[in-house]
Amino acid sequence: MKPTKGENIFHFLVVIFFIIASFCTLYPFWHVLMYAISDPKASMGGGLFFLPRGFSLYSFELMLQTKGIFQSYVNSLFRLIVGTFIALLFTAMLAYPLSVRRFAGRNTITMLIFFTMLFNGGLIPNYLLIKQLGMLNTLWALIIPGAISAWNLFIMKNFFQSIPPELEESANIDGASPARTLFSIILPISMPVMAAVALFYGVAHWNSYFDAIVYISDPKKQVLQVFLRGMMNVGSLSEVKDVDSMAASSGTVTEESIKMATIVMSVLPMLIVYPFLQKYYVKGVLVGSVKG
């Protein structure tokens, strides 16, 4: 049926709205990137940045020479890779039995897990627990306590419930154990939800910094976000290695250019990874969010 004039006007306004919303969402990232690669002296005037003003990567060079940033990058990558792997493994191993309807007590366990979404022990009990477990000042304090997210668990559980039970029954007839069924049958066909949940866990691990501040006091074991937060809070030029007064006074590098380079470096890994997982993201979340 041909759309009416009113419907065409409504669709046009919807398109305009989403174009404006997309611009408001994307432009801050674009502004930071363009500022970071601009010539610091030319960009000191401020204003809107649609294209770089001049070109300079000197701020990035200084950032990479800063003492401690390489070690903090390594720590963050360790947390990102190992933490995401452990979280996916533990979440799948718990979500699978909860998705099996014949599993006794699954409703009670599900309610107990749901309870943790509403209430938790609080900061001090968590700190005392980590201390008693001997994980203070280790990266495991950032990985183990958050290994299973209740929200991600329910998404994965609902996805598993959407898989035809005949597949599991066939595996059981062939003599496969529950572990073999999970790793050989269920997980290979659950890539959309695995990719979506991996993205959730990965972004959470990469952006987290508060738990690192609480549980880690050794600067050599700090993650990148805490290191960059320190640079953003104090005078960033004073934290950067080999910045001589001549370079700062001549405008070769400014505090703003260092901050913009810092922001770009902190979000760059996620921007690189996301396009590869985006095709799984929508499908995994939509299927996993259907109540089973």
C-alpha positions as CSV (number, residue, x, y, z in Angstrom):
1,M,0.0,0.0,0.0
2,K,1.3,3.4,-0.9
3,P,2.3,5.4,2.2
4,T,0.2,8.5,2.9
5,K,1.6,12.0,2.9
6,G,1.6,12.0,6.7
7,E,3.5,8.8,6.9
8,N,6.1,10.1,4.5
9,I,6.5,13.2,6.7
10,F,6.8,11.1,9.8
11,H,9.5,8.8,8.2
12,F,11.4,11.9,7.0
13,L,11.4,13.3,10.6
14,V,12.5,10.0,12.0
15,V,15.4,9.9,9.5
16,I,16.4,13.5,10.4
17,F,16.2,12.6,14.1
18,F,18.5,9.6,13.8
19,I,21.0,11.5,11.6
20,I,21.2,14.2,14.3
21,A,21.4,11.6,17.1
22,S,24.2,9.7,15.2
23,F,26.1,13.0,14.7
24,C,25.9,13.8,18.4
25,T,27.1,10.4,19.3
26,L,30.0,10.1,16.8
27,Y,31.3,13.6,16.7
28,P,32.9,13.7,20.2
29,F,35.0,10.7,19.1
30,W,35.8,12.3,15.8
31,H,36.7,15.6,17.5
32,V,39.1,13.9,19.9
33,L,40.8,11.9,17.1
34,M,41.2,15.0,14.8
35,Y,42.6,17.1,17.7
36,A,45.0,14.3,18.6
37,I,46.5,14.1,15.2
38,S,46.5,17.9,14.6
39,D,49.5,20.2,15.0
40,P,49.2,21.3,18.6
41,K,50.1,24.8,17.8
42,A,47.4,25.1,15.2
43,S,44.8,23.4,17.3
44,M,45.2,25.7,20.4
45,G,42.4,28.0,19.1
46,G,39.8,25.3,19.8
47,G,36.5,25.2,18.0
48,L,35.0,22.4,15.9
49,F,37.3,19.8,14.3
50,F,36.0,18.2,11.2
51,L,39.5,17.8,9.7
52,P,42.9,17.8,11.3
53,R,44.7,21.2,11.4
54,G,48.1,20.4,10.3
55,F,49.4,16.9,11.1
56,S,51.5,15.7,14.0
57,L,51.9,12.4,15.8
58,Y,54.4,13.8,18.3
59,S,51.9,13.5,21.2
60,F,51.5,9.8,20.5
61,E,55.3,9.4,20.4
62,L,55.7,11.0,23.8
63,M,52.9,8.9,25.2
64,L,54.6,5.7,24.0
65,Q,57.9,6.8,25.6
66,T,56.2,7.5,29.0
67,K,57.6,5.4,31.8
68,G,55.0,2.8,32.9
69,I,52.6,3.0,30.0
70,F,53.9,-0.1,28.3
71,Q,53.6,-2.2,31.4
72,S,50.1,-0.9,32.1
73,Y,49.2,-1.8,28.5
74,V,50.5,-5.4,29.0
75,N,48.5,-5.6,32.3
76,S,45.3,-4.4,30.6
77,L,45.8,-6.8,27.7
78,F,46.3,-9.7,30.2
79,R,43.1,-8.7,32.0
80,L,41.2,-8.3,28.8
81,I,42.3,-11.6,27.2
82,V,42.5,-13.9,30.2
83,G,39.5,-12.3,32.0
84,T,37.3,-12.5,29.0
85,F,38.3,-16.2,28.4
86,I,37.7,-17.2,32.0
87,A,34.4,-15.3,32.1
88,L,33.1,-16.9,28.9
89,L,34.1,-20.4,30.1
90,F,32.6,-20.0,33.6
91,T,29.4,-18.4,32.2
92,A,28.9,-21.1,29.6
93,M,29.5,-23.9,32.1
94,L,26.9,-22.4,34.5
95,A,24.4,-21.3,31.8
96,Y,24.2,-24.7,30.1
97,P,22.9,-26.8,33.1
98,L,20.5,-24.0,33.9
99,S,19.1,-24.1,30.4
100,V,18.3,-27.9,30.7
101,R,14.7,-28.2,31.9
102,R,15.3,-31.6,33.6
103,F,18.0,-30.2,35.8
104,A,16.8,-30.4,39.4
105,G,16.8,-27.1,41.3
106,R,17.5,-24.9,38.4
107,N,14.8,-22.5,39.3
108,T,16.1,-22.1,42.8
109,I,19.7,-21.5,41.6
110,T,18.4,-19.1,39.0
111,M,16.6,-17.1,41.7
112,L,19.7,-17.0,43.8
113,I,21.7,-15.7,40.9
114,F,19.0,-13.1,40.2
115,F,19.2,-12.0,43.8
116,T,22.8,-10.9,43.3
117,M,21.6,-8.5,40.6
118,L,19.6,-6.6,43.2
119,F,21.9,-6.9,46.3
120,N,25.5,-7.5,46.9
121,G,27.9,-7.5,49.9
122,G,29.3,-4.0,49.3
123,L,32.8,-2.6,48.9
124,I,34.3,-3.4,52.3
125,P,33.1,-7.1,52.5
126,N,34.4,-7.6,49.0
127,Y,37.7,-6.1,49.9
128,L,38.0,-8.3,53.0
129,L,37.2,-11.3,50.9
130,I,39.8,-10.5,48.3
131,K,42.3,-10.0,51.1
132,Q,41.5,-13.3,52.7
133,L,41.9,-15.1,49.4
134,G,45.4,-13.6,49.0
135,M,44.6,-11.8,45.8
136,L,45.4,-8.3,46.8
137,N,48.0,-6.7,44.5
138,T,47.4,-9.3,41.8
139,L,45.6,-9.1,38.5
140,W,43.5,-12.0,39.6
141,A,41.6,-9.7,42.0
142,L,40.3,-8.0,38.8
143,I,39.4,-11.2,37.0
144,I,38.0,-13.8,39.4
145,P,35.4,-11.8,41.4
146,G,33.6,-10.7,38.2
147,A,34.1,-13.9,36.3
148,I,30.4,-14.5,36.0
149,S,27.9,-11.6,35.3
150,A,24.3,-12.5,36.2
151,W,23.0,-10.4,33.3
152,N,25.3,-12.1,30.7
153,L,24.5,-15.5,32.3
154,F,20.8,-15.0,31.6
155,I,21.4,-13.9,28.0
156,M,23.5,-17.0,27.4
157,K,21.1,-19.3,29.2
158,N,18.2,-18.1,27.1
159,F,20.2,-18.6,23.9
160,F,21.0,-22.2,25.0
161,Q,17.3,-22.8,25.6
162,S,16.5,-21.8,22.0
163,I,18.6,-24.6,20.7
164,P,16.5,-27.6,19.6
165,P,16.7,-30.2,22.4
166,E,16.9,-33.0,19.8
167,L,20.6,-32.1,19.3
168,E,21.3,-32.8,23.0
169,E,19.2,-36.0,22.9
170,S,21.2,-37.2,19.9
171,A,24.4,-36.6,21.7
172,N,23.2,-38.4,24.8
173,I,22.1,-41.4,22.7
174,D,25.7,-41.5,21.2
175,G,27.0,-41.6,24.7
176,A,28.3,-38.0,25.0
177,S,28.8,-36.7,28.5
178,P,27.3,-33.3,29.5
179,A,30.7,-31.7,29.2
180,R,31.3,-33.2,25.8
181,T,27.8,-32.1,24.7
182,L,28.5,-28.6,25.8
183,F,31.9,-28.1,24.2
184,S,31.3,-30.2,21.1
185,I,27.6,-29.6,20.3
186,I,26.3,-26.5,22.1
187,L,29.2,-24.0,22.0
188,P,30.1,-24.4,18.2
189,I,26.5,-23.4,17.2
190,S,26.4,-20.6,19.8
191,M,28.9,-18.3,18.3
192,P,26.5,-15.3,18.0
193,V,25.8,-15.2,21.8
194,M,29.4,-16.1,22.6
195,A,30.7,-13.2,20.5
196,A,28.1,-10.8,22.0
197,V,28.9,-11.8,25.6
198,A,32.6,-11.7,24.9
199,L,32.2,-8.1,23.8
200,F,30.3,-7.3,27.0
201,Y,33.0,-8.8,29.1
202,G,35.8,-7.4,27.0
203,V,34.5,-3.8,27.2
204,A,33.9,-4.1,30.9
205,H,37.4,-5.4,31.6
206,W,39.0,-2.8,29.4
207,N,37.1,0.2,30.8
208,S,37.2,-0.8,34.5
209,Y,39.5,1.1,36.8
210,F,37.8,1.4,40.2
211,D,38.5,-2.2,41.2
212,A,42.1,-1.7,40.2
213,I,42.4,1.4,42.4
214,V,40.9,-0.5,45.4
215,Y,42.7,-3.8,45.1
216,I,46.1,-2.9,43.5
217,S,48.6,-0.5,45.1
218,D,51.7,-1.6,43.2
219,P,52.2,0.8,40.2
220,K,53.9,-1.9,38.2
221,K,50.7,-4.0,38.3
222,Q,48.3,-1.2,37.5
223,V,46.1,-1.3,34.4
224,L,46.1,1.2,31.6
225,Q,42.9,3.0,32.6
226,V,44.3,3.9,36.0
227,F,47.5,5.0,34.5
228,L,45.7,7.3,32.0
229,R,43.3,8.5,34.7
230,G,46.4,9.7,36.6
231,M,47.6,11.6,33.6
232,M,44.2,13.2,33.0
233,N,43.9,14.3,36.7
234,V,47.3,15.8,37.1
235,G,49.3,18.0,34.7
236,S,49.8,15.5,31.8
237,L,52.9,17.2,30.5
238,S,54.7,16.7,33.9
239,E,53.9,13.0,33.6
240,V,55.3,12.5,30.1
241,K,58.8,11.4,29.7
242,D,61.4,13.6,27.8
243,V,59.1,16.6,27.4
244,D,61.5,19.5,27.5
245,S,60.5,23.0,28.2
246,M,61.4,24.1,24.7
247,A,58.9,21.7,23.1
248,A,56.2,22.7,25.5
249,S,56.8,26.4,25.2
250,S,57.1,26.3,21.4
251,G,53.7,24.6,21.1
252,T,55.2,21.4,19.7
253,V,53.2,19.6,22.3
254,T,50.5,20.9,24.6
255,E,48.6,19.4,27.6
256,E,45.4,19.2,25.6
257,S,47.1,17.3,22.7
258,I,48.6,14.8,25.3
259,K,45.1,14.3,26.8
260,M,43.5,13.8,23.4
261,A,46.2,11.3,22.5
262,T,45.6,9.6,25.8
263,I,41.9,9.2,25.1
264,V,42.5,7.8,21.6
265,M,45.0,5.3,22.9
266,S,42.5,4.2,25.6
267,V,39.6,3.5,23.2
268,L,41.5,2.3,20.1
269,P,41.6,-1.4,21.0
270,M,37.8,-1.6,21.4
271,L,37.3,0.3,18.2
272,I,39.5,-2.2,16.4
273,V,37.8,-5.3,17.9
274,Y,34.2,-4.2,17.6
275,P,33.8,-4.3,13.7
276,F,34.8,-8.0,13.8
277,L,32.2,-8.9,16.4
278,Q,29.4,-6.5,15.3
279,K,27.9,-9.1,12.9
280,Y,27.3,-11.5,15.8
281,Y,26.3,-8.8,18.3
282,V,22.7,-8.0,17.3
283,K,21.8,-11.6,16.6
284,G,23.3,-12.9,19.8
285,V,21.7,-10.4,22.0
286,L,18.2,-10.5,20.4
287,V,18.0,-14.3,20.5
288,G,19.5,-14.5,24.0
289,S,17.1,-11.9,25.3
290,V,14.0,-13.9,24.4
291,K,12.5,-15.3,27.6
292,G,12.7,-19.1,27.7
